[in-house]
Amino acid sequence: MAKESMKAREVKRQKLVDKYAEKRARLKAEGDYVGLSRLPRNSNPIRLHNRCKLTGRPKGYMRQFGLSRITFREMASQGLIPGIRKASW
């Protein structure tokens, strides 16, 4: 599991991205790069990182399900994900 501080940091970044999205788009359309540089760094959507919704793991993230590969495998084996079955042959 990820540290709670790392999860909280990602949430904080997401809020900043949402808050400044409109202003950032307007400045970008005008070509005002000085104005863009004055915005907070964490308001840039590039700085966001996908994390597993359950564990907070940043690597091995499956975008379609919002889970890490490990959590996905465990849930699929237990039959907790609708439409997914673990293959065996």
Contacts in CASP RR format, 6 or more apart in sequence:
PFRMAT RR
TARGET T0000
AUTHOR 0000-0000-0000
METHOD contacts of the structure
MODEL  1
MAKESMKAREVKRQKLVDKYAEKRARLKAEGDYVGLSRLPRNSNPIRLHN
RCKLTGRPKGYMRQFGLSRITFREMASQGLIPGIRKASW
1 55 0 8 1.000
1 56 0 8 1.000
1 57 0 8 1.000
2 51 0 8 1.000
2 55 0 8 1.000
2 56 0 8 1.000
2 57 0 8 1.000
2 58 0 8 1.000
6 51 0 8 1.000
6 56 0 8 1.000
6 58 0 8 1.000
7 51 0 8 1.000
7 56 0 8 1.000
10 48 0 8 1.000
10 49 0 8 1.000
10 51 0 8 1.000
12 42 0 8 1.000
13 42 0 8 1.000
13 47 0 8 1.000
13 48 0 8 1.000
14 48 0 8 1.000
16 40 0 8 1.000
16 42 0 8 1.000
16 43 0 8 1.000
17 42 0 8 1.000
17 43 0 8 1.000
17 44 0 8 1.000
17 45 0 8 1.000
17 47 0 8 1.000
17 48 0 8 1.000
19 43 0 8 1.000
20 39 0 8 1.000
20 40 0 8 1.000
20 43 0 8 1.000
21 45 0 8 1.000
23 39 0 8 1.000
24 36 0 8 1.000
24 39 0 8 1.000
24 43 0 8 1.000
24 44 0 8 1.000
27 33 0 8 1.000
27 35 0 8 1.000
27 36 0 8 1.000
27 39 0 8 1.000
28 36 0 8 1.000
41 47 0 8 1.000
49 58 0 8 1.000
50 58 0 8 1.000
50 61 0 8 1.000
50 63 0 8 1.000
50 66 0 8 1.000
51 57 0 8 1.000
51 58 0 8 1.000
51 61 0 8 1.000
52 58 0 8 1.000
52 61 0 8 1.000
52 66 0 8 1.000
52 67 0 8 1.000
52 68 0 8 1.000
52 71 0 8 1.000
53 66 0 8 1.000
53 67 0 8 1.000
54 67 0 8 1.000
54 68 0 8 1.000
54 71 0 8 1.000
55 68 0 8 1.000
55 70 0 8 1.000
55 71 0 8 1.000
56 68 0 8 1.000
57 68 0 8 1.000
57 70 0 8 1.000
57 71 0 8 1.000
59 68 0 8 1.000
60 68 0 8 1.000
60 69 0 8 1.000
61 67 0 8 1.000
61 68 0 8 1.000
61 69 0 8 1.000
62 68 0 8 1.000
62 69 0 8 1.000
62 72 0 8 1.000
65 72 0 8 1.000
65 81 0 8 1.000
67 75 0 8 1.000
72 81 0 8 1.000
73 86 0 8 1.000
75 81 0 8 1.000
76 84 0 8 1.000
76 85 0 8 1.000
76 86 0 8 1.000
77 86 0 8 1.000
79 85 0 8 1.000
END
